[in-house]
Amino acid sequence: MLHRRTVGDVMTEEVLTLRPNTPFQEIAALLDANDIAAAPVVDDDGDPLGIVSAADVLRHETGMPDPQGQDGNDERAWGKARARTAGTLMSSPVFTARADWTIPRAARELRKRHVKQLPVVGDDGLLTGIVSRSDLLDAFIRSDVEIRSEIEQDVLGRILGLDEGTVAVEVRDGVVTLRGHVPEPRLVPVVVGLCQGVDGVVAVDAHLAATRTD
């Protein structure tokens, strides 16, 4: 089968974590020193309890709650603006991902939850990494040469077993154009579907004919 990159392929495994009692000043210093946008808050076992973002720190510094109301009711928002530890500053409950999730699934979850990072947990619920929007975007930003090579070698060659040159592949800005022929009509949608499943493909324009039409 065609290999599609997963969250486990793009996530950061060495994660800076905070404890509920980590002081605010230490939080700000750690985020700044490590040049990261957010850090999960975990308990003694490594179970994610929440997440603290740079935006939380900035709101605290200005003494203002979230202007978009993402922190819930006003009382909670103002409480976070006055927080002194990670436990009172963090956003909770924390939404998590799994390492075997596909990149599109993780991207949809980020959009659905209106968050920029997702802690990644294993079967035991413990933290194994963190994935961000930029990690997921990197998976889609592939050169046309990379995409064409994967389609020719993996999709047309290894998976479908088509002879080299049977289908000509052109890729421009992620749009794949296929020209040529396949043994049977039923293979046309199969080829298109497999190509659409290649990371980085924006669209597939197929001009394929079948050598056998019965």
PEPE-V333528 format. One record per backbone hydrogen bond with DSSP energy under -0.5 kcal/mol. NH is the residue of the N-H (numbers start at 1). CO is the residue of the C=O. E is the energy in kcal/mol with one decimal. If there is no record, write none. Layout:
# PEPE-V333528
nh: {NH:NH}
co: {CO:CO}
e: {E:E}
This chain:
# PEPE-V333528
nh: {4:7:8:9:10:10:11:12:13:15:17:18:22:24:27:28:29:30:31:32:33:34:35:35:36:39:40:41:42:42:43:46:48:48:49:50:51:52:54:57:58:59:60:61:62:63:63:64:69:72:77:78:79:80:81:82:82:83:86:87:88:89:90:91:97:99:101:103:106:107:108:109:110:111:112:113:114:115:118:119:120:121:122:125:127:128:129:130:131:133:136:137:138:139:140:140:141:142:147:148:149:150:151:152:153:154:155:156:157:158:159:160:161:162:166:168:170:172:175:176:176:177:178:179:180:181:182:185:187:188:189:190:191:192:193:194:195:196:197:198:201:202:203:205:206:207:209:211:212}
co: {2:101:99:6:6:7:7:130:11:13:15:40:19:84:23:24:25:26:27:28:29:30:31:32:31:52:16:50:18:40:47:43:46:125:41:41:91:39:37:53:54:55:56:57:58:59:60:59:66:69:73:74:75:76:77:78:79:80:22:20:85:85:86:51:119:121:98:5:102:103:104:105:106:107:108:109:110:110:131:95:129:97:126:122:46:120:120:12:118:116:132:133:134:135:136:137:137:140:143:144:145:146:147:148:149:150:150:151:152:153:154:155:157:156:163:179:177:175:172:174:203:170:205:168:207:166:209:212:184:185:185:186:187:188:189:190:191:192:193:195:198:174:174:176:204:178:180:182:183}
e: {-0.5:-2.5:-2.7:-1.1:-0.9:-0.8:-2.2:-2.9:-0.6:-1.2:-0.5:-2.6:-2.3:-2.3:-2.0:-2.4:-2.0:-2.5:-2.5:-2.0:-2.8:-2.1:-0.5:-0.7:-1.9:-2.5:-0.6:-2.8:-2.7:-0.5:-1.7:-1.5:-0.5:-0.6:-3.8:-1.3:-1.5:-2.6:-2.9:-1.6:-2.4:-2.4:-2.1:-2.4:-1.9:-0.8:-0.6:-1.9:-1.6:-1.2:-2.3:-2.8:-1.9:-2.2:-1.7:-1.0:-0.5:-1.3:-1.9:-2.8:-0.6:-1.6:-2.5:-2.9:-2.6:-0.6:-1.7:-1.1:-2.0:-2.5:-2.5:-1.9:-2.3:-2.1:-2.7:-2.5:-1.0:-1.8:-2.8:-0.7:-3.2:-2.5:-2.1:-1.9:-2.3:-3.5:-1.4:-1.8:-2.4:-1.7:-1.8:-2.6:-2.1:-0.9:-0.8:-1.0:-1.5:-1.5:-2.1:-2.6:-2.3:-2.2:-2.2:-2.7:-2.7:-2.2:-1.5:-3.0:-1.0:-2.5:-2.7:-1.8:-1.1:-2.9:-2.1:-3.8:-2.3:-2.2:-2.0:-0.6:-3.0:-3.3:-2.5:-2.1:-1.7:-1.7:-2.4:-0.7:-1.4:-1.5:-0.5:-0.7:-2.9:-2.2:-2.6:-2.4:-2.2:-2.3:-1.0:-1.4:-2.0:-2.7:-0.9:-3.7:-0.6:-3.0:-1.9:-2.3:-1.1}
